Amino acid sequence: MIKYVLGDDVGPLEHWPFDNPASGYQIKEGSPQASGRMDAGGPGHTTRTGIWRCTKGVFECTEQGDELMTILSGRCRMTNLTSGEVQELGPGDSLFVRDGSRVVWDIIEDVTKVFFGHKADGF
């Protein structure tokens, strides 16, 4: 069983560069740095679960897989360029984003999130 609790230390994370060509990352402001960890699934699987952290900044990308996320700490604003929706998120807030959605992440305060992703043809 994997358990995440608001405010708890999530443990060690590794650097996750913004370099996946399928995501088409574009840094818009600042120099955000991402890190994370896969706790289940991942490459070659249809699901993945883990932790992601990002420092302040703004970037645009295409989401890879359907994803349900919950913010554990920090604040951000996500603009879904596909649907036009804008969501402000903070600790305890959850959001579902569809595979292929083009989004802008505005990381206002360093964000840590837990995520569950699904991609029918695998990650």
Residue, then its C-alpha position, 0 to 999 in steps of 0.5 A: m500500500i502507498k500512502y501520501v499525507l498532506g504535509d509529510d515529507v515525500g522522500p527522495l526525488e530525482h531530477w526530471p528534465f523538461d525534455n520529453p519530445a511528446s510533451g513539447y515543453q516550452i518554458k514561458e517564465g523563470s526556470p522551473q525545475a521538476s523532480g519526481r518518483m514513480d512508485a508504481g507502473g511507469p514506462g511500458h505500463t498502462t498506469r503510473t503512480g508517483i510524486w512530482r515536484c516543481t519549482k516556481g515558473v511557467f511552462e506549457c506542455t501536452e499531458q501524456g495520459d489521463e491523470l488525476m492529481t492531488i496537490l500536497s503542498g504549494r500553489c499553482r494555476m493550470t490553464n487547459l488550452t484545449s478546453g479554456e478552463v483555468q484552475e487555481l490549486g492548493p494543498g488538498d485540491s484535486l484535478f483530472v486532466r485528459d490525455g493530450s490536453r495542452v496546458v500551461w502550468d503557472i507554479i506560484e509556490d513550489v508544488t508537490k503533487v501525487f498523481f495517478g495516470h492512465k494511458a490505454d496504449g502505455f506510457 
